[in-house]
Amino acid sequence: MTAPNQGHSGPNGHGPGGSAGDIAWSAERAAAPGPTRSDPVGYAGQARYADPAAYANPAVHADPGAYADPGAYADPAASRAPAGPSALRIVWIYPDLLSTYGDRGNLIVLTRRARLRGIRVEPVEVNSDQPVPRQGDIYLLGGGEDLPQVLAARRLRAGGGLSGAVAAGAVIFAVCAGYQLIGAVFGGAQGEPVEGLGILDISSGRGERRGVGEVLADVDPRLGVDQLTGFENHQGVTRLGQGARPLAKVVLGVGNGDGTEGAYADRILGTYLHGPALVRNPGLADLLLSWAAGSLPPLTDEDEIWTRRLRSERLAAVTG
């Protein structure tokens, strides 16, 4: 029997639950949904955030029942986010199937870093029995065990919502099992090939060794992101096709299994890194936000103090 959060023998998987790193988050909703990317007036890029007239009404309505942690009300970033006719929609796909090792934190950090810059955010949580909306800006997929990964892939292929969002220009960030299933094929519970979504030109299968532990990787200079740090636990091997580029070169760890880590193409980016990845690597979080919302102003030293401290601690733990 596998102890909680220690992983299992499947090619992709993680320990059951994996919620120790999860942080309570709030899903704010505006009184009216406002225009989406399909509305050319309300979705004209970053200009919608820069127009002061668009934020004439500062009221943001929230469902108190959505707050699992009373401390969530004290988030100063939320108070800085002006209300307006349109919000940055961040869609977390299938947290009931794909949410191991605190991957919920990726949603939290994107929401916070956007709000600190005055960008109104609408987090959307979509379980596996619900259709994936096509009007989101950023879509997140987390890690998961083998059987939930297979189920997630089947439902996402059948629903077509995520593929439709990609066609409309949405940003995708996928971790571990989520990273594998957005490719052409991945290994199932017994190593059998399972059809993926085919939205990133990668193929994954079972490797000979399991990658467990800290990862350090140098990011493709084209992306302008600092060195990556994270945690991996998988037995997958991922090969990139001509339509994808490696996200980074591995300094420490396994990653894709060929000396590279993750992959990206256009606005689609995948990685094996947990941590959560975007909490440990705020530059990567800001890259995703910039793809969706345009150029971002820097955050203040006060806003970044805990982020920098965590990053310094994790890098020091790996590099000594």
Helices and strands as residue ranges (DSSP letters): H 47-50, G 52-55, G 64-66, G 70-74, H 76-80, E 88-93, H 104-115, E 121-126, E 138-141, H 146-159, H 161-167, E 171-175, H 177-181, E 185-187, E 193-195, E 202-219, G 221-223, E 228-240, E 245-252, E 260-265, E 268-271, H 277-280, H 282-293, H 301-319
